[in-house]
Each structure stands twice: as C-alpha cells, then as structure tokens.
Amino acid sequence: MLIQENLSLQQKLEILADAAKYDVACTSSGVDRKGRKDAMGSAVSCGICHSFAADGRCVSLLKILLTNECIYDCKYCVNRISNDTVRTSFTPEEICTLTMEFYRRNYIEGLFLSSGILRTPDYTMEQIYQTLWQLREVHRFWGYIHVKAIPGADPALIERVGHLADRMSINLELPTGDGLRKLAPGKTREKILTPMRQIQHGIHDNRLKLEDQKQEKKIFLPGTPESGGAPAKVKKKAGLPAPKGMLRYEEKSKFVPAGQSTQMIIGATPETDHQILSVTEALYHRFELKRVFFSAYTAINDDSFLPALGTRPPLLREHRLYQADWLLRFYGFEAGELLTEEKPYFNEALDPKCDWALRHLELFPVEVNRADYMTLLRVPGIGVKSAKRILQARRSAKLDFPDLKKFGVVLKRASYFITCGGKMMGNTPIEEDFLTRALTAEDRVKNQRIANAGAFRQMSLFEDFHVENPSPGPDDVWKSLSGQL
C-alpha cells in the first residue's frame, strides 16, 4: 500500500472522488430545512441526489471518501489493503474547504461522505464527526449531508454524528452472512446490524421526543407562566423580541431526520434474486430503512472467489431488483409473491410487475370503474399517481380508455389487463404466450440499452472510428449521375 502524504488538494480530490464512485447515493433528501440568515444552504423536501430531484431539477452532491486507506482486505473492494494503489486522506478542514467552495460556485447542493477504515473504526468515525461539526458549527453549512456510519465504531460517536447528518447509511455489503464471511473476513453481520439498530432506535426516540415537545409547547423565556411570565411564542406575537437561538436546540435535537439506508453488492456472490429480495424486505420491516440500494458488481479485483476480470456488471439484474424494491415499498407486494424458491430469478425480459401479472391471469381483466386502489396498483401500466387520479375522477364520471391515457396510464401495457365499462381495448386474448410476446417486444430495446450500458459511444465528426471509405469506382460515378445512387 503506497501512501502519499505530499499531494495537493486537487490530486487528493481526483483520487478520493474516483474511489467513491462505487457508493450509491442517488436518494431524495427526505428533509425540509429552510435557509437561515446566519447559515449557508438549505435542504428541501423535493430531494437531493446526484441526478434528478422529484421536481425535475438536476442536483448534485460532492461525493468523496475521507480516505481510501483501509485496514480490511475485502475481496470485492477497490480499496482493499492488499491492492497496490495510491492512498491518501483528507483532513476535516480540507473537506470543509471543498464543500464550501464548491457550494459557493453552485457546483453542489450537499455532501456525500464515505470512507475506508483509517487506523481503527473509532478513529475514522471521529474524523467524520470533526468534519461534520466544523461544517455545521464553524462554516454554518445548512445543506444536505449524507454520511456513512463505520461498523464497529463507538456508539457514542455514531450518536453524535447522527445529530449533525441528514441521512446515515451502513453498507450491508453482501446479501447473506455466508457471502460476507467468504469475501470480507474482517467484517461480521453483527458489526453491521448493531449500529443499524442503534440508528433506528435513535430515530424512533427522537420522533417521540419532538412529538412531546410539540404537545407540551415548553419553549419559554426565563419568565415562565408559573412565575407570571409568558411563553416565548406569545411574547413574539406581542411584538417583544425573542432571544436569538431560541429554537436552535430543537433543530439540533433532530437525529438523522432523513432516515437511514443501506447498500448491497449484486453479482459478487451466488445469491438468487429471491434471497436478495427477501433480505431487502426483512430490512424494511425490521430496521425501518428508507432505501435499500443495489450495486451491480464491477470486476475490478482478480480473485478466485469473484467473477473473472472483464465480466460485465449485471446491470439489467440490478434494474429488475430496483423495480421489485419499488413494488415492495409503494405497491403492496411481498417478496414471496414476486419470487419463490421454485422461481428464484426475475425474468430479465419483463419487469417484475408484468411477470407477476402473467403468472396470475385469473385475476384479470380488472374493471377500472369498480376496482379498489390496491387492485389498480397491481395492474401493469398503472402507477401510484394514475391510480389515485382514477379513484378521484370516477366519482363524477364513467371512465374510458382516452381518459386513462390523460391520467398517465401506460396503455401499451395496461390495455391487456383492464376493461372500461366491461369492454377491452381491442380483441386481445388473455393468453400467457400471446401477452408475453407482446410485452417483451415493448421492452426489448430498453433492456438491451440497460444491459449494455457503457458499451456504446456517441459518434463524433472529429473522431476516427476506423471506418473504411474507398474511392468511388466508374459504376458509382455513373449511378450518381443517373440518379441511381
């Protein structure tokens, strides 16, 4: 391991930003914190991510590692201790400088901070705490911060960081404990799940505390009602100045307000989609996570336990797992409905919702003018928003297919599974083979684009793609003159 100490800030940024690209951070912020006169930045509920927010804005995070040094030798990790790569670390002051300068130039709207394990988990977590404390208290940065908690760190450090970060996440790394023991001998399931449980309890306790504060309304000036004084809110309404920083403690008391998430590597170990989805469902139920992210394994290390170098990442499989995750969180599905031990993998040619519908054709077609909300959600092509619009509109009118299209229903899929007024859209046979051919034809091009992401390039007039351009012969000249060419 080659550690470089005399690197410039720009050189460190190039190394540690590149090393952070395997951490997934495309998530909504989940918090609604307005700007303040004495602070810089804000975090709005419409979302902070490194692609597109819910309101259509393209926003970005400064996504970096505190350090790419690590004491562990996880076989799948680019930063494993046995890899011969240049190592460096940021100081808390350097991260603060980068974050503030990038924000002032409108390059970013928040920070995503992860790290390798430098010296010990406690030392690394202390460095992360110092970074966040300086950003919040010294630089008065009020923007969004997503930070990775370090498994094995002191619970007191995790508690202190939780009051400064908007979201915390702990990487589950691999879907099963067997895979973790095989590929990450320095880590255990217990080390990962213990801080995850701590954060869950901290969020829950903090929520109860804030609810009690709202009910009791115990934010008073020195003169309390019992001593003849009036509450701060009452005096403010009366035109009397309230003391500065009165609500600061209440703001600080929020613990990880945007919740916690985790990430699993897909394709490095032989788990089935059914196992991965079952673990995902259990994490949502037992730890109340906001999101479970999936990261298709990129073959970067040469190891007998891993896919061979040059193996393409399973991007389409990752895409199907994200679609199934959406069905678990918003559409009322359970993992056992989508996959079973007899059918442990998703059909890569079909999205999970269509695949489920084709295996349950006895439930279709659905009459949109009578079906309840949960039934409508199970129809391919009908989403959460369009289902709500259908329920609202049919109170005053009988709906037909043109109405559904206006509501955002994807009729190219939904038309095979619904009726309007007892009639289907065209003479469509409810047969599995016919519907499978029709639905796979719709997604064939899209699936190829996902599976081969990164394998295509946009052509340019200024690049040589080594395309031969032979000189025209006599026949070509004649054809061009006669209009045949």
HUMO-V652278 format. One line per field, one symbol per residue. burial: b if it has 16 or more other C-alpha atoms within 10 Angstrom, else e. A space follows every 50 residues. Layout:
# HUMO-V652278
burial: ???
This chain:
# HUMO-V652278
burial: eeeeeeeeeeebbebbbebbeebbbbbbbbbebeeeeeebbbbbbebbbb ebbeeeeebbbbbbbbbbbbbbbbbbbbbbbeeebebbbbebebbbebbb ebbeeeebbbbbbbbbbbeebbbbbbbbbebbbbbbeebbbbbbbbbbbb bbbeeebbbbbbbbbbbbbbbbbbbbeebbeebbeebbbeebbebbeebb ebbeebbeeeeeeeeeeeebbeeeeeeeebbbeeeeeeeeebeeeeeeee eebbbbbbbbbbbbbbbbbebbbbbbbbbbbebbeebbbbbbbbbbbbbb beeeebbeeeebbbbbbbbbbbebbebbeebebbbeebbeeeebbbebbb bbbbbbbbeeeeeebbbbbeeeeebbbbbbbbbeebbebbbeeeeeeebb beebeebbbbbebbbbbbbbeeebeeeeeeeeeebeeebbeeeeeebeee beeeeeeeeeeeeeeeeeeeeeeeeeeeeeeeeee
